[in-house]
Amino acid sequence: MTKEDIIALIKREVVPAMGCTEPMAVSLCVAYATEDLGCEPEDIQVFLSANILKNAMGVGIPGTGMVGLPIAIALGALAGKSKYQLEVLRDVTPEDVRRGQAFIAKGCIHIQLKQDIVAVMGYDEKLYIEVICKAGNRTATAIIAREHTHRIDPSTLAASGSAASSACDANRLDGQAEAALTLRDVYRFATETPLEDLEFINEARRLNEAAAEEALKGNYGHCLGKTLSRPLGRGIMGESMFSHILSKTSAACDARMAGAKIPVMSNSGSGNQGIAATLPVVVFAEENHNTEEELTRALTLSHLTAIYIKLSLGRLSALCGCVVASTGSSCGITYLMGGNYEQVAYSVKNMIANLAGMVCDGAKPSCALKVSSGVATAVLSAMLAVQNTHVSSVEGLIEDDVDRCIHNLTRLGSDGMNETDKMVLDIMTHKQ
């Protein structure tokens, strides 16, 4: 891949988002269908893959004070603007929320698990959203698949019976990147590319730091970030760089999962991954007095590492995304500690040895706990790595080749944990 290819890849995967990306993608799909319909729908049918359903059930919707898919769907129809993409509900007002609640009360929203995705797509796609809006004798259909903002033309499905070819076309850069990138390529790009070509990544710093600061002013989710910054947290954790990293990172996650109307910079379709790839690196650099150039390069290394891993893992899986993003931040922190490529590779091995297998049980306020676990491990892994201490190839998933370690992790998450994914959804949808 050329420098321009990699920059384009990062810019496509590191984008602003407001609220959890799964319900926002559903809301975006509803907005598309409603705009095509040309009027307010009288009936909305929504068909979702299991992973979308799992990640949209228990998370707050920005600006509503409500949780879950029905209000996201209603507002997508009544006030959503597709031009905002994953900030589709940016302009929602309290009056819109009241209208949305009334819309839900009519009983015209129907949510179902999509059963025949392989027949439709030609492969087992885990990110699939299909919305059918009706009003009178008019009908409009919108489909989003593979990426949170990638719309597929329904007529393509009707004509060919499969979206496999169009999905492959849309994903061609993904395939090239997965085949071409290695961790050494990622490290070389982050550390050798002219600084002016990387300045754009600092927008992630600006957005996610602002989200953390705003979160600490309110009471969001389980208030993990605030708890760590209060006397109780300080008494246990101390007033240290480590505690500040955990507090700021988990605070931003608290706010996002609770539905705060605060934009964050996402990574690979996940705001929590964007937060975890950004804030630990930013806080460490600020308190370690690294230069602005070192911070910019560390952020690039962190985000691009996460993207590289996700290209192999897939957008959605049974593996918690904080494992991926925290691995990226561990690389960034290792670099800020003065680590070289070999030590960055050691940090990746340390992360995989510790966090492989952490299960994703949906997006929800307690994601802040998982993010804090990942970030804590990121710091510990970096500390060991710069002392040339790492998990060896005789242990678990680890091999001498760091890229093979990464692919062992992604095989586990994308293939090995498929049955785990089904079991998690079954448990979530059959609670007593």
LINCOR-V818742 format. One record per residue. N is the residue number from 1. PHI is phi in whole degrees, 0 to 359 (none if undefined). OMEGA is omega in whole degrees, -180 to 180 (999 if undefined). D_FIRST is the distance of its C-alpha to the first C-alpha in Angstrom with 1 decimal. Layout:
n,phi,omega,d_first
N,PHI,OMEGA,D_FIRST
N,PHI,OMEGA,D_FIRST
This chain:
n,phi,omega,d_first
1,none,177,0.0
2,279,175,3.8
3,304,-179,6.7
4,295,177,8.0
5,298,-177,5.7
6,292,177,6.6
7,298,178,10.0
8,297,178,10.6
9,298,180,10.1
10,297,-178,12.5
11,295,177,14.8
12,284,-174,15.1
13,265,-180,16.0
14,250,-173,18.1
15,224,178,20.9
16,293,176,24.7
17,212,177,27.0
18,238,-177,30.7
19,86,179,32.3
20,298,-171,30.9
21,291,-180,28.0
22,292,176,29.6
23,297,177,32.9
24,292,176,31.2
25,294,176,29.1
26,296,178,32.4
27,299,178,34.1
28,297,180,31.3
29,296,176,31.8
30,297,179,35.6
31,299,177,35.1
32,303,-177,33.3
33,295,180,36.1
34,294,178,38.8
35,298,177,37.5
36,291,179,37.5
37,293,177,40.9
38,87,179,42.2
39,200,180,44.7
40,292,-179,45.2
41,293,173,44.8
42,261,-180,47.9
43,210,179,46.1
44,231,175,42.6
45,252,-177,41.3
46,234,179,38.1
47,244,-171,36.5
48,231,170,34.0
49,291,-176,32.0
50,299,-177,33.4
51,291,176,30.7
52,294,-180,31.0
53,299,-179,34.8
54,300,-175,34.6
55,275,-177,32.6
56,247,-173,34.7
57,284,-168,38.2
58,239,-175,39.1
59,249,180,37.2
60,288,179,38.6
61,257,-172,37.9
62,306,174,37.5
63,75,-175,40.7
64,243,-172,42.8
65,71,-177,44.2
66,237,-176,43.6
67,240,167,41.5
68,100,-171,39.8
69,288,-174,38.8
70,306,-179,42.0
71,288,176,41.9
72,296,180,38.2
73,291,-179,38.9
74,300,-178,42.0
75,288,174,40.4
76,300,179,37.5
77,281,-172,40.1
78,269,-173,42.4
79,219,-178,40.3
80,289,177,36.6
81,232,-175,34.5
82,297,-179,31.3
83,297,179,29.9
84,275,179,29.6
85,55,-176,27.3
86,285,168,27.5
87,253,-173,30.2
88,306,-178,32.1
89,259,-176,35.4
90,304,-173,35.1
91,265,-177,38.4
92,296,-180,40.5
93,248,175,44.0
94,303,177,46.8
95,296,176,48.5
96,299,179,45.5
97,297,178,45.6
98,297,177,49.3
99,296,179,48.6
100,296,177,45.9
101,297,178,48.5
102,293,179,51.0
103,297,178,48.4
104,298,-178,47.8
105,298,178,51.6
106,290,180,52.0
107,75,-176,50.3
108,257,176,48.0
109,254,-177,44.7
110,232,-176,43.9
111,247,-178,41.1
112,223,173,40.3
113,280,179,38.0
114,285,-172,36.0
115,267,-169,37.2
116,240,-176,35.5
117,297,180,31.8
118,298,179,30.9
119,294,-178,33.1
120,281,-172,31.7
121,266,-176,27.9
122,91,178,27.9
123,200,-176,26.6
124,277,-179,27.6
125,275,-178,25.9
126,269,176,26.8
127,246,-177,26.1
128,217,179,28.5
129,227,177,30.9
130,231,-178,33.4
131,235,176,36.0
132,240,179,39.1
133,254,-179,41.2
134,230,173,44.7
135,207,-176,47.4
136,62,178,50.5
137,262,-179,49.4
138,257,180,45.9
139,222,175,42.8
140,224,-178,39.2
141,238,175,36.3
142,228,179,32.9
143,229,171,30.2
144,242,-179,27.2
145,211,176,25.0
146,71,173,21.9
147,236,-173,21.0
148,296,-179,23.9
149,238,-176,23.7
150,271,-179,22.5
151,271,177,25.6
152,251,179,26.4
153,288,-179,29.0
154,302,180,32.0
155,295,176,33.1
156,296,178,30.1
157,294,-178,31.4
158,295,-176,34.9
159,283,-172,34.0
160,249,-176,31.9
161,77,-179,33.0
162,204,177,29.4
163,261,-175,26.4
164,302,-177,24.1
165,293,-180,22.7
166,292,178,22.2
167,294,178,20.8
168,294,178,18.2
169,298,-178,17.3
170,294,-175,17.1
171,258,-174,15.0
172,302,180,12.5
173,295,177,9.5
174,302,-178,11.1
175,298,178,11.2
176,297,-177,7.7
177,295,-179,7.0
178,297,-179,10.1
179,286,-171,9.5
180,267,-173,6.4
181,283,167,7.5
182,229,178,10.7
183,297,178,13.2
184,297,177,12.9
185,298,180,9.3
186,299,-179,10.8
187,296,-178,13.8
188,296,179,12.4
189,299,-176,10.6
190,293,-173,13.9
191,262,-175,16.2
192,244,-180,14.9
193,295,177,13.4
194,309,-173,16.4
195,303,-177,18.7
196,297,179,19.3
197,280,-178,15.7
198,252,-173,16.3
199,303,-177,19.9
200,300,-177,19.3
201,293,-179,19.1
202,291,174,22.7
203,295,175,23.9
204,297,177,23.4
205,299,-176,25.8
206,298,-177,28.3
207,294,-173,28.4
208,284,172,28.6
209,294,178,31.1
210,297,178,33.2
211,297,179,33.2
212,295,180,34.4
213,297,179,37.1
214,295,-179,38.3
215,297,-178,38.4
216,289,178,40.6
217,275,-176,43.1
218,243,177,43.8
219,240,-175,44.5
220,243,175,41.6
221,55,180,41.2
222,267,175,42.5
223,54,179,42.3
224,297,180,40.5
225,301,179,39.1
226,291,179,42.5
227,300,180,44.3
228,291,-178,42.2
229,264,179,43.2
230,272,-179,46.8
231,306,180,49.6
232,298,180,49.3
233,297,180,45.6
234,294,180,46.1
235,295,-179,49.1
236,273,-174,47.1
237,268,-177,43.6
238,84,178,44.8
239,257,-171,43.5
240,222,174,40.4
241,304,-179,36.7
242,299,-180,36.1
243,293,178,38.5
244,293,177,37.0
245,299,-179,33.4
246,295,-176,34.9
247,296,-177,37.1
248,294,-177,34.7
249,293,-178,32.0
250,289,178,34.5
251,297,179,36.3
252,298,177,33.4
253,292,176,33.0
254,308,-175,36.8
255,294,-176,36.8
256,295,-178,33.8
257,288,179,35.3
258,275,178,38.7
259,93,176,37.7
260,296,-178,37.9
261,276,-177,36.9
262,233,178,34.3
263,286,173,30.7
264,231,175,28.0
265,265,-176,24.3
266,272,174,22.8
267,222,178,19.7
268,56,176,18.5
269,84,-179,21.7
270,226,176,24.1
271,293,179,26.1
272,297,177,27.3
273,293,177,23.9
274,296,178,23.1
275,297,-176,26.5
276,290,177,26.0
277,277,-174,22.6
278,255,-166,24.2
279,294,177,27.9
280,301,180,28.3
281,292,-178,25.9
282,296,-178,27.7
283,297,179,31.1
284,299,-178,30.4
285,298,-179,29.1
286,295,-175,32.1
287,275,176,34.7
288,268,179,33.2
289,59,172,33.2
290,287,179,29.6
291,285,177,28.4
292,297,178,26.7
293,296,179,23.6
294,298,178,23.7
295,295,180,24.0
296,300,-179,21.1
297,290,178,18.8
298,293,177,20.4
299,296,177,19.9
300,298,179,16.2
301,299,-179,16.1
302,297,-177,18.5
303,293,-178,16.9
304,289,174,13.3
305,298,178,15.0
306,299,179,17.0
307,298,-180,14.3
308,303,180,12.6
309,293,-178,16.1
310,293,177,17.0
311,302,180,14.2
312,272,-177,16.2
313,285,-174,19.5
314,104,-177,19.7
315,301,-176,21.1
316,233,180,24.6
317,202,177,26.2
318,280,180,29.2
319,273,-179,27.5
320,299,-178,28.1
321,297,-180,25.1
322,293,177,26.5
323,297,-179,25.6
324,292,-176,21.8
325,294,179,22.2
326,291,174,24.7
327,296,175,22.4
328,299,-178,20.0
329,292,176,23.0
330,296,175,24.2
331,297,180,21.1
332,298,-180,21.7
333,291,177,25.3
334,301,177,24.9
335,298,-180,22.9
336,294,176,25.7
337,281,-178,28.2
338,98,-177,26.8
339,290,176,24.9
340,264,-177,22.4
341,300,-178,19.4
342,301,-180,22.0
343,288,173,24.0
344,299,177,21.3
345,298,177,20.7
346,299,-179,24.5
347,296,177,24.6
348,297,179,22.3
349,299,179,24.6
350,297,179,27.6
351,294,-178,26.5
352,297,-180,25.8
353,297,-175,29.2
354,267,-167,31.0
355,256,180,29.6
356,304,178,28.4
357,96,176,30.5
358,297,-171,31.4
359,276,170,32.4
360,272,176,31.5
361,247,174,34.9
362,93,176,33.9
363,281,-173,33.3
364,187,-179,36.5
365,304,-178,38.0
366,286,172,38.0
367,302,178,34.2
368,300,178,34.9
369,293,180,36.4
370,292,178,33.4
371,299,-179,31.1
372,295,176,33.5
373,296,179,33.6
374,296,-178,29.8
375,291,177,29.8
376,300,178,32.8
377,294,179,31.0
378,300,-179,28.0
379,293,-180,30.3
380,297,-180,32.2
381,296,179,29.1
382,293,180,27.9
383,299,178,31.4
384,292,-175,31.5
385,299,-177,28.1
386,289,173,29.0
387,261,179,32.1
388,62,176,30.0
389,254,-178,31.6
390,208,177,29.6
391,293,-173,30.3
392,270,-176,30.4
393,287,177,29.2
394,272,-175,32.8
395,249,169,32.6
396,53,-176,31.6
397,276,-170,28.0
398,277,173,26.7
399,235,179,25.4
400,296,180,24.6
401,281,-175,20.8
402,295,179,19.6
403,292,175,16.8
404,292,175,19.6
405,300,-180,21.7
406,298,-179,19.3
407,288,172,19.3
408,296,177,23.0
409,298,-176,23.3
410,288,173,21.4
411,297,179,23.4
412,300,-176,26.5
413,287,-175,25.7
414,270,-178,24.5
415,251,-173,26.8
416,294,-175,29.5
417,257,180,30.6
418,299,179,31.0
419,292,175,34.8
420,299,179,34.8
421,303,-180,33.2
422,296,-180,36.0
423,294,178,38.6
424,300,180,37.5
425,295,179,37.8
426,299,179,41.1
427,296,-177,42.5
428,295,-177,41.3
429,266,180,42.9
430,230,178,46.2
431,290,179,47.3
432,280,999,51.0
